[in-house]
Structure formats: structure tokens, C-alpha cells
């Protein structure tokens, strides 16, 4: 290979890449046109090939070093820049995309919420009118602790906060993913999970109320429940979206309906997981703490819930 002739032929390509990189480094990707973006990717691949050839043919350390510097700059802008764009896309999803998909799914989420609320109210009423009902839902050890010892079980979390928090997160995520996967049963499992969890909280709430522990019990529930329960309702909505695709595909083929509504459900899942993680940390480290006044816990829960409603309702 005639090295000087090769350098003379390839040098305009190196200079073109250097010029585009300087523009990109100084002003960002918005400074480039669509054609320049395609050009910079093509030039980078070409110069990378030149670097390999330069090393093979021993064209000189200075030229190899210059080409290495040029390709390193190209790599940083093309690949690390794409990573920055991915992170920007994630931030934009949580800023606008997640609230938008929640609003599009409000009917399905409302159905999940209604099933949960109805089961909770029925369980509350039955627990007050027939005390035997409580023993059908609540473990006997919890009943004994509340009725006979006059204390809540929440104190068992104190002292093992990291373990409890991670266990709570895992359990909540399992419940939520069960509700989502339940959509593939035509929504039957999703409906069961919503009803069962509503039944459970209604019964436990009645048990606490019957034994003059309603104030500390709901003070425990409010901080983390303000995020945890809405996240479960979102999971139920995602499950009902999948059920809709299976049972009522409408104008779509069932496979196409599953892709369409499955994408919507996946977006709900992507948004609700951080809610469950934060709720688990609050339930492990904040909600059970006896040195935090109940009033502070109520106010915290209300503020979190109001903030969540504002966030999900933004246009």
C-alpha cells in the first residue's frame, strides 16, 4: 500500500468527521440536521476501518494516535449520546408519558378500584355485624394480638426495617404482577385479587376499630397506602386491559389487540414499579415507627396522595 497516497485519499473523510464532531460537541445533537446525523455515523464506521488498516500497515504512531482520538470522540458522541437520549426518554416518560397512559386507562383502573372498594365495604359491614366473619379472613394470631393484648402487629417491623422493607416490596410486586398476569385468564384472576385484597383490608380495619386501635392502624396505613394501593389499582387496570384484548378485541385481530393493549399495560407496569418500591421503603422505615406521631403519619399520607393525584392528572 502506498501510504502517502492512502493518507491523501482518506484525509478529507477524517476532516469531515472532525468538523461534524466539533459541531456536535459544542452545540449538541440538535445542531445537526438529519442528513448530518446519518453522515456522522457513516463517517465514524469508515474512520474506524481506517484505524484498523493504519495499525496493520504501520503507517506511523502519530497518525494511529490521531485516528484513535478521532474514533474515541466519535464513539463517545454516537453511543454514549444515544444512552443519554435513552435516559432522556425515560425521564420524559415519567414526566408526561406515565400520566397520559394512566388517563387513557382510567376506565380499567376505575373498575379495579371499584372491586377493591366494594369488597372492603362489604367486609367492614360483615365484620361489625357478625364477629365470626373476621376469623374466616384474619389469622388467629393477629386476632389474639389485637383483641386480647390490645396491640397492633406493626411493632414487629421495628428493628428489622431493611429486611421488612425488601420483603414488603417483593410481596407488593408479586401481588401487582399477579393482578396483571390475571388478565390472561379473561380478568378472572385480576378481579379475584382486587376483591381479596379489598376484603382483607376491610376486615383488618374493622378488627382494629372494634378494639379501639383504628387511629394507630390507619396512621400506619396512610403513609405507604397512599402509593401502594393506587399502584395495585393500576396493576388491576393493566390486567383488565389484557382481558379486554382477549375477550373484546373489537375491530382488531386478537393478536393485534394483545399487542395494542399489552403495550398500554406494559407502560402502566413501568410506572407503577417505582411507586411500589417507594411504598415499601415507607412501610418499612416510616409507617411503623412509634416515635413518629400519628398526626404526622396522616398528614404525610394525605400529602403523598394529593401529590400523586396531581401528578397523574397533569396534561
C-alpha positions in Angstrom: 0.0 0.0 0.0 1.3 3.5 -0.9 0.9 5.1 2.5 1.1 8.7 1.3 -1.4 8.2 -1.4 -3.7 6.4 1.0 -3.4 9.2 3.6 -4.1 11.9 0.9 -7.2 10.0 -0.3 -8.6 9.4 3.2 -7.8 12.7 4.9 -10.9 14.5 3.7 -13.0 11.8 5.4 -11.2 12.4 8.7 -11.5 16.1 8.4 -15.2 15.8 7.7 -15.8 13.7 10.8 -13.7 16.1 12.9 -15.8 19.0 11.7 -19.1 17.3 12.5 -17.8 16.2 15.9 -16.7 19.7 16.8 -20.2 20.9 15.9 -21.8 18.1 17.9 -19.6 18.6 20.9 -20.1 22.4 21.0 -23.9 22.6 20.4 -25.4 19.2 20.9 -27.3 16.9 18.6 -30.0 19.5 17.9 -27.4 21.5 15.9 -27.1 18.6 13.4 -29.6 18.1 10.5 -31.0 14.6 9.8 -28.5 14.2 6.9 -25.6 15.2 9.1 -26.6 12.7 11.8 -26.6 9.9 9.1 -23.3 11.2 7.8 -21.6 11.2 11.1 -22.5 7.6 11.7 -21.2 6.6 8.3 -18.0 8.6 8.7 -17.4 7.0 12.1 -17.6 3.5 10.7 -15.3 4.5 7.8 -12.7 6.0 10.1 -12.8 3.0 12.4 -11.9 0.9 9.4 -9.0 3.3 8.6 -7.7 3.0 12.1 -7.6 -0.8 11.8 -5.8 -0.5 8.5 -3.3 2.0 9.9 -2.4 -0.3 12.7 -2.0 -3.2 10.4 0.2 -1.3 7.9 2.3 0.5 10.5 1.7 4.0 9.0 3.3 5.7 12.0 2.4 6.2 15.6 1.3 9.9 15.2 -1.3 9.0 12.6 -2.5 6.0 14.6 -2.8 8.2 17.7 -4.8 10.8 15.8 -7.2 8.3 14.3 -7.6 6.7 17.8 -8.5 10.1 19.2 -11.0 10.8 16.4 -12.7 7.4 16.7 -12.8 7.7 20.5 -14.6 11.1 20.2 -17.0 9.6 17.6 -17.8 6.7 19.9 -18.5 9.0 22.8 -20.9 11.1 20.9 -22.7 8.4 18.9 -23.0 5.6 21.6 -22.9 7.5 24.9 -25.0 10.2 23.3 -27.6 7.5 22.5 -27.5 6.4 26.1 -28.2 10.0 27.2 -31.1 10.1 24.8 -32.4 6.8 26.4 -32.2 8.3 29.8 -33.9 11.5 28.5 -36.7 9.3 27.1 -37.1 7.6 30.5 -37.4 11.0 32.2 -39.9 12.2 29.6 -42.0 9.1 30.1 -42.3 9.7 33.8 -42.8 13.4 33.3 -45.6 13.1 30.7 -46.0 9.6 29.3 -47.0 7.8 32.5 -49.7 10.3 33.5 -51.0 10.1 29.9 -51.3 6.3 29.9 -53.0 6.4 33.3 -55.6 8.8 31.9 -56.1 6.6 28.8 -56.6 3.6 31.1 -58.9 5.3 33.7 -61.9 3.1 32.9 -60.0 -0.1 33.6 -58.3 1.4 36.7 -61.7 2.6 38.0 -63.1 -1.0 37.6 -60.2 -2.4 39.7 -60.6 0.3 42.3 -64.4 -0.3 42.5 -64.0 -4.0 43.0 -61.4 -3.4 45.8 -63.6 -0.7 47.4 -66.8 -2.8 47.2 -65.1 -5.8 48.8 -63.6 -3.6 51.5 -67.0 -2.1 52.4 -68.8 -5.5 52.4 -66.1 -6.9 54.6 -66.3 -3.9 57.0 -70.1 -4.3 57.3 -69.9 -8.1 57.8 -67.2 -7.8 60.4 -69.2 -5.4 62.5 -72.5 -7.4 62.2 -71.0 -10.9 62.5 -67.7 -11.1 64.5 -67.3 -14.7 63.4 -66.6 -13.4 59.9 -63.3 -12.0 61.0 -61.9 -15.4 61.9 -62.6 -16.5 58.3 -60.3 -13.9 56.9 -57.7 -12.8 59.5 -55.2 -15.3 61.0 -55.9 -16.3 64.6 -52.6 -15.0 65.9 -53.4 -11.5 64.6 -56.8 -11.6 66.2 -55.4 -12.7 69.5 -52.8 -9.9 69.4 -55.4 -7.2 68.7 -58.3 -8.5 70.9 -56.5 -10.0 73.8 -53.3 -7.9 74.0 -54.7 -4.7 72.6 -51.8 -4.0 70.3 -51.1 -3.9 66.6 -48.7 -6.3 64.8 -46.8 -3.4 63.2 -44.3 -3.2 66.0 -42.7 -6.4 64.7 -41.2 -4.4 61.8 -39.3 -2.1 64.1 -35.7 -3.2 64.4 -35.7 -5.2 61.1 -36.5 -2.3 58.8 -34.2 -3.2 55.9 -35.4 -6.9 55.8 -39.0 -5.9 56.3 -38.9 -3.2 53.6 -37.4 -5.5 51.0 -39.9 -8.3 51.9 -42.8 -5.8 51.6 -41.6 -4.6 48.2 -41.3 -8.2 46.9 -44.7 -9.1 48.2 -46.4 -6.0 46.7 -44.7 -6.5 43.4 -45.8 -10.2 43.4 -49.4 -9.1 44.1 -49.3 -6.5 41.4 -47.8 -8.8 38.8 -50.3 -11.4 39.7 -53.1 -8.9 39.0 -51.5 -8.0 35.7 -51.0 -11.7 34.6 -54.6 -12.4 35.7 -55.7 -10.5 32.6 -54.7 -13.6 30.6 -57.5 -15.5 32.5 -60.0 -13.2 31.0 -59.7 -10.9 34.0 -61.0 -13.5 36.5 -57.8 -13.7 38.5 -57.4 -9.9 38.4 -60.9 -9.5 39.8 -60.2 -12.1 42.5 -57.0 -10.3 43.6 -58.8 -6.9 43.8 -61.7 -8.5 45.7 -59.5 -10.4 48.1 -57.2 -7.5 49.0 -60.2 -5.3 49.5 -61.8 -7.9 51.7 -58.6 -8.2 53.7 -58.1 -4.5 54.4 -61.8 -4.1 55.2 -61.8 -6.9 57.7 -58.5 -5.9 59.4 -59.7 -2.3 59.6 -62.9 -3.4 61.3 -60.9 -5.6 63.7 -58.7 -2.6 64.7 -61.8 -0.4 65.1 -63.6 -2.9 67.3 -60.6 -2.8 69.7 -60.1 0.9 69.8 -57.0 0.8 67.6 -58.4 2.5 64.5 -56.4 5.7 64.9 -53.0 4.0 65.1 -53.9 1.4 62.5 -54.9 3.9 59.8 -52.0 6.1 60.8 -49.8 3.1 59.9 -51.7 2.5 56.6 -51.9 6.1 55.3 -48.2 6.9 54.5 -47.4 3.9 52.4 -51.0 3.1 51.4 -51.2 6.4 49.6 -48.9 5.0 47.0 -49.2 1.2 47.4 -53.0 1.0 46.9 -53.1 3.2 43.8 -50.2 1.1 42.4 -52.3 -2.1 43.0 -55.3 -0.4 41.3 -53.0 0.5 38.3 -51.9 -3.2 38.2 -55.6 -4.2 38.2 -56.2 -1.8 35.3 -53.3 -3.3 33.4 -54.8 -6.8 33.9 -58.2 -5.7 32.7 -56.6 -4.2 29.6 -55.2 -7.6 28.7 -58.6 -9.1 29.4 -60.2 -6.6 27.1 -57.8 -7.7 24.3 -58.6 -11.4 24.8 -62.4 -11.1 25.2 -63.3 -8.0 23.2 -60.7 -7.4 20.5 -63.2 -5.3 18.6 -62.0 -4.4 15.1 -58.6 -5.9 15.7 -57.5 -9.5 15.4 -56.9 -10.9 18.8 -53.1 -11.0 18.4 -53.1 -7.3 17.3 -55.4 -6.4 20.2 -53.0 -8.1 22.6 -50.1 -6.1 21.1 -52.0 -2.8 21.3 -53.4 -3.2 24.8 -50.4 -5.2 26.0 -48.2 -2.2 25.2 -50.5 0.1 27.2 -50.5 -2.4 30.1 -46.6 -2.6 30.0 -46.4 1.2 30.2 -48.6 1.1 33.4 -46.3 -1.6 34.8 -43.2 0.5 34.0 -44.7 3.4 36.0 -46.1 1.5 39.0 -43.0 -0.4 40.0 -41.2 2.7 41.4 -44.4 3.5 43.3 -44.3 0.1 44.9 -40.6 0.4 45.7 -41.1 3.8 47.4 -44.2 2.5 49.3 -42.2 -0.5 50.5 -39.5 1.8 51.9 -42.1 4.0 53.6 -43.8 0.9 55.1 -40.5 -0.5 56.3 -38.8 2.6 57.7 -41.6 5.2 58.4 -45.1 3.8 58.9 -44.4 1.5 61.9 -42.1 3.9 63.8 -43.7 4.5 67.3 -41.7 7.7 67.8 -43.4 9.4 64.9 -46.8 11.0 65.9 -49.9 9.6 64.3 -50.8 13.1 63.1 -47.5 13.3 61.2 -48.3 10.0 59.5 -51.8 11.1 58.5 -50.5 14.3 57.1 -47.7 12.6 55.2 -50.1 10.1 53.7 -52.5 12.8 52.6 -49.8 14.9 51.1 -48.4 11.9 49.2 -51.8 11.0 47.8 -52.7 14.6 46.8 -49.3 14.9 45.1 -49.9 11.6 43.2 -53.3 12.7 42.1 -51.9 16.0 40.8 -49.1 14.2 39.0 -51.2 11.6 37.3 -53.8 14.2 36.4 -51.4 16.6 34.6 -51.9 17.2 30.9 
